[in-house]
Amino acid sequence: MKFGTGQARKAFLTAAALTASSAAYAHDFFLMPSAFTAPQAGPLNIQATVGSSFPKLENVVTADRVDRLYAEGVGNPRLAIVAPASNALNLHLTGTRPGTVVAGVRTKARDVEYAEDRIPIILEEYRVSPEAQAAVKALPRPRTLKVSSRRFAKTIVCVQRCGDRSAATKPLGAELEFVMSGKGGDRFRLLKEGRPLRNYPVDLVSSDSKRLHLTTDAGGEIRLPGDAKGSMMLFSAVMTPPAGGDRFKLDLTSLTIQRR
């Protein structure tokens, strides 16, 4: 997908290098299409994976972990599970016509427990709000962080041409997701249950696995560095302290795109 240009690539690479250490811990759920711009209409292969070195495919997401598949855009797009590979779950996107199409995968909620020695790593990997960090810090020691984790991955692809991008600006309905904002193609909004998340941490991961730490503005938006190129991923995590019971809710979201 072709987006606009702006600031120098040097600034992007320098800032990314300063935050590269975070990539050693990240285990991101993301979608990788066989092509971000398909040369013709027809089935497009998309792979769902969990990996620590985007865009490398590492761990298969099994079909029984999938809660819902999404597809929106020009034509009558449909996303279907084909078969697992050794490092990803193979999906087919069909029913497309020339233009912009958005695909998404939501996994089932999963209960996970992190012991005291893992908690600092989790809080480094997932940059959550100060309120969530304080709630974790207040747990009785030795702490056990109990979470109900939900993951959502999304990608934007073009069939022959990008065309009308309206599908990319509309939420698919996940608890936490990114949408494109405006016509320039370089701004994205982070939504929590359909509402913008203002002044909130977002990671931009480049095709060499470097992570750039960004923050949404007062409108819940981030702007891509002007000269960042190639495939890239936006990532964010929201941890909600227990309102009752003992489990935090952890929502993780990613969006993969390509910028020429």
CORUR-V610035 format. One record per helix or strand of 2 or more residues. SS is the DSSP state (helix for helix, strand for strand). FROM is the first residue (numbers start at 1). LEN is the number of residues. If there is no record, write none. Layout:
# CORUR-V610035
SS;FROM;LEN + SS;FROM;LEN
This chain:
# CORUR-V610035
helix;9;10 + helix;20;5 + strand;28;6 + strand;37;2 + strand;44;8 + strand;59;2 + helix;63;3 + strand;66;19 + strand;89;19 + strand;110;6 + helix;116;10 + helix;130;8 + strand;144;16 + helix;166;4 + strand;176;5 + strand;187;6 + strand;195;2 + strand;201;5 + strand;211;5 + strand;221;3 + strand;230;11 + strand;248;12
